[in-house]
Amino acid sequence: MARDHIEFIQDQNIPWKTLPSDAARPGVDCRVLSRDKESGAVSVILRYPRDFEIMREHYLDNVEEFFILDGSLRIGAVHYKKHSYAYLPTGFPRDSMVTSKGASVLTFFEGTHKNIFEPSPGYDKSRLKIINAIAEGDFLDGVDPKVVGDGLKKLILRQDPDNGERTWLLRMGPNNPE
């Protein structure tokens, strides 16, 4: 059974929970927005504390997709700043994961997930997607005709070549580029 479709979530009504030491992001605060009880897929906001780090080589045993809401996060050599996006396939190698000032990150895991602390067996490079500089000009006017509103713009971040699933951002308001 898939997760229920939810249009809007009032995340301020969801309590923060600190993740335990055996979690993929130990010590990070988490708000669970939705969870699929069968697959373990989850949508969360992760609030990384100042000086968070995982300094050991590792990879996740599932897909991680994220959008930086605030702050910044470095995974290996890539520095993700506010409004950066990434889709990291299963097995994507990480020699480190660090944030010195903290970060709030909207994150999606496609199923249950854990860190594997050994060299990655490899990953599908064709599925890796990193966008480190989303700009106002990247958004297009072509939104779903069922969505009505002034100044709506859409940016497709990723489309799965096999099943067509898409991740996208919707910008609302004529004078609100953020």
RODO-2510 file (C-alpha; in nm, 4 decimals, decimal comma):
residues 178
     n   res          X          Y          Z
     1     m     0,0000     0,0000     0,0000
     2     a     0,1384     0,3390    -0,0987
     3     r     0,1353     0,6461     0,1202
     4     d    -0,1769     0,8579     0,1212
     5     h    -0,1600     1,1556    -0,1137
     6     i    -0,1294     1,4714     0,0926
     7     e    -0,1601     1,8165    -0,0630
     8     f    -0,0258     2,0313     0,2206
     9     i     0,1429     1,9539     0,5501
    10     q     0,1665     2,1963     0,8413
    11     d     0,5138     2,0845     0,9457
    12     q     0,5203     2,3239     1,2422
    13     n     0,2597     2,0926     1,3996
    14     i     0,4914     1,7907     1,3745
    15     p     0,7314     1,7480     1,6681
    16     w     1,1061     1,7189     1,6162
    17     k     1,2595     1,3825     1,7077
    18     t     1,6348     1,3325     1,7492
    19     l     1,7540     1,0312     1,5512
    20     p     1,9304     0,7559     1,7512
    21     s     2,2957     0,6561     1,7201
    22     d     2,2131     0,3614     1,4902
    23     a     2,0246     0,5789     1,2371
    24     a     2,1728     0,6831     0,9008
    25     r     2,1954     1,0402     1,0372
    26     p     2,2665     0,9974     1,4107
    27     g     2,1943     1,2981     1,6312
    28     v     2,0037     1,4834     1,3578
    29     d     1,6576     1,6232     1,4390
    30     c     1,3810     1,4873     1,2178
    31     r     1,0187     1,5681     1,1306
    32     v     0,8470     1,2807     0,9509
    33     l     0,6129     1,4239     0,6875
    34     s     0,4953     1,0895     0,5480
    35     r     0,5961     0,7243     0,5647
    36     d     0,5032     0,4141     0,3675
    37     k     0,4586     0,1407     0,6278
    38     e     0,5251    -0,1380     0,3771
    39     s     0,8342    -0,0127     0,1903
    40     g     0,9800     0,2146     0,4572
    41     a     0,9893     0,5062     0,2108
    42     v     0,9828     0,8312     0,4027
    43     s     0,9640     1,2066     0,3451
    44     v     1,1299     1,4053     0,6225
    45     i     1,2782     1,7376     0,7152
    46     l     1,6217     1,6772     0,8650
    47     r     1,7733     1,9500     1,0817
    48     y     2,1488     1,8924     1,0951
    49     p     2,3184     2,0519     1,3977
    50     r     2,6287     2,2690     1,3796
    51     d     2,9444     2,0630     1,3306
    52     f     2,7583     1,7472     1,2253
    53     e     2,9901     1,5039     1,0530
    54     i     3,0298     1,1489     0,9344
    55     m     3,3977     1,1238     0,8475
    56     r     3,4044     0,7575     0,7443
    57     e     3,3719     0,6250     0,3903
    58     h     3,0181     0,4948     0,3423
    59     y     2,7165     0,4679     0,1159
    60     l     2,3430     0,4276     0,1680
    61     d     2,1697     0,1051     0,0795
    62     n     1,8809     0,2995    -0,0757
    63     v     1,8108     0,6164    -0,2731
    64     e     1,8416     0,9562    -0,1025
    65     e     1,6865     1,2637    -0,2635
    66     f     1,7041     1,6071    -0,1021
    67     f     1,6533     1,9816    -0,1304
    68     i     1,8458     2,2202     0,0969
    69     l     1,5961     2,4522     0,2680
    70     d     1,8510     2,6439     0,4734
    71     g     2,2195     2,6239     0,5570
    72     s     2,4632     2,4035     0,3686
    73     l     2,5886     2,0465     0,3633
    74     r     2,8998     1,8928     0,2105
    75     i     2,8954     1,5329     0,0895
    76     g     3,2404     1,4330    -0,0282
    77     a     3,3699     1,7095    -0,2545
    78     v     3,0240     1,8558    -0,3341
    79     h     2,9065     2,1526    -0,1278
    80     y     2,5262     2,1823    -0,1332
    81     k     2,4036     2,5330    -0,0481
    82     k     2,0543     2,6708     0,0125
    83     h     1,8192     2,5640    -0,2691
    84     s     2,0507     2,2892    -0,3982
    85     y     1,8960     1,9585    -0,5047
    86     a     2,0381     1,6081    -0,5354
    87     y     1,9199     1,2603    -0,6253
    88     l     2,1820     1,0148    -0,4989
    89     p     2,1267     0,6579    -0,6244
    90     t     2,1692     0,3504    -0,4074
    91     g     2,5399     0,2895    -0,3500
    92     f     2,6478     0,6497    -0,4178
    93     p     2,9872     0,6767    -0,2374
    94     r     3,0419     0,9318     0,0377
    95     d     3,3866     0,9735     0,1861
    96     s     3,2422     1,2249     0,4329
    97     m     2,9293     1,4213     0,5205
    98     v     2,9763     1,7534     0,7026
    99     t     2,7937     2,0714     0,7959
   100     s     2,9761     2,3302     1,0043
   101     k     2,6863     2,5745     1,0542
   102     g     2,3942     2,3315     1,0310
   103     a     2,1313     2,2762     0,7641
   104     s     1,7602     2,2101     0,7196
   105     v     1,7035     1,9591     0,4421
   106     l     1,3843     1,8223     0,2868
   107     t     1,4811     1,4586     0,2297
   108     f     1,3191     1,1584     0,0648
   109     f     1,4373     0,8010     0,1122
   110     e     1,2827     0,5441    -0,1258
   111     g     1,2772     0,2732     0,1406
   112     t     1,4387     0,1622     0,4619
   113     h     1,7969     0,2833     0,4633
   114     k     2,1181     0,2589     0,6561
   115     n     2,4803     0,3585     0,6178
   116     i     2,7140     0,0884     0,4932
   117     f     3,0651     0,1690     0,6180
   118     e     3,2747     0,0189     0,3413
   119     p     3,3674     0,1120    -0,0157
   120     s     3,0684     0,1374    -0,2473
   121     p     3,0068    -0,1562    -0,4813
   122     g     2,9107     0,1024    -0,7440
   123     y     2,5978     0,2873    -0,8436
   124     d     2,4018     0,3766    -1,1574
   125     k     2,5732     0,6998    -1,2675
   126     s     2,2930     0,7721    -1,5175
   127     r     2,0550     0,8271    -1,2242
   128     l     2,2753     1,0723    -1,0325
   129     k     2,1336     1,4260    -1,0434
   130     i     2,2862     1,7302    -0,8739
   131     i     2,1577     2,0847    -0,9201
   132     n     2,3644     2,3281    -0,7180
   133     a     2,2304     2,6597    -0,8411
   134     i     1,8544     2,6767    -0,8888
   135     a     1,7665     3,0180    -1,0293
   136     e     1,4394     3,2014    -1,0928
   137     g     1,4935     3,1666    -1,4676
   138     d     1,4915     2,7853    -1,4387
   139     f     1,1180     2,7827    -1,3574
   140     l     0,8663     2,7490    -1,6430
   141     d     0,5093     2,8738    -1,6721
   142     g     0,3734     2,5362    -1,7872
   143     v     0,1992     2,4039    -1,4773
   144     d    -0,0800     2,1482    -1,4546
   145     p    -0,3940     2,3146    -1,5952
   146     k    -0,5896     2,1893    -1,2910
   147     v    -0,3744     2,4139    -1,0706
   148     v    -0,5072     2,7680    -1,0754
   149     g    -0,3151     3,0647    -0,9441
   150     d    -0,1383     3,3825    -1,0385
   151     g     0,2342     3,3531    -1,0949
   152     l     0,2643     2,9742    -1,0644
   153     k     0,5843     2,8353    -1,2130
   154     k     0,7221     2,4824    -1,2168
   155     l     1,0707     2,3368    -1,2283
   156     i     1,1158     1,9666    -1,3046
   157     l     1,4153     1,8502    -1,1010
   158     r     1,4166     1,4857    -1,2077
   159     q     1,2138     1,2416    -1,4137
   160     d     1,2668     0,8679    -1,3759
   161     p     1,3375     0,7150    -1,7191
   162     d     1,1709     0,3841    -1,6271
   163     n     0,8469     0,4764    -1,4513
   164     g     0,8111     0,8491    -1,5308
   165     e     0,8004     0,9588    -1,1659
   166     r     0,8959     1,3232    -1,1338
   167     t     1,0303     1,5476    -0,8631
   168     w     0,9475     1,9125    -0,9121
   169     l     0,9241     2,2482    -0,7385
   170     l     0,6242     2,4772    -0,7669
   171     r     0,6886     2,8474    -0,7163
   172     m     0,3830     3,0411    -0,6080
   173     g     0,3272     3,4135    -0,6168
   174     p     0,4238     3,6718    -0,8767
   175     n     0,6824     3,8459    -0,6595
   176     n     0,8124     3,5601    -0,4505
   177     p     1,1142     3,3916    -0,6140
   178     e     1,1978     3,2056    -0,2911
***
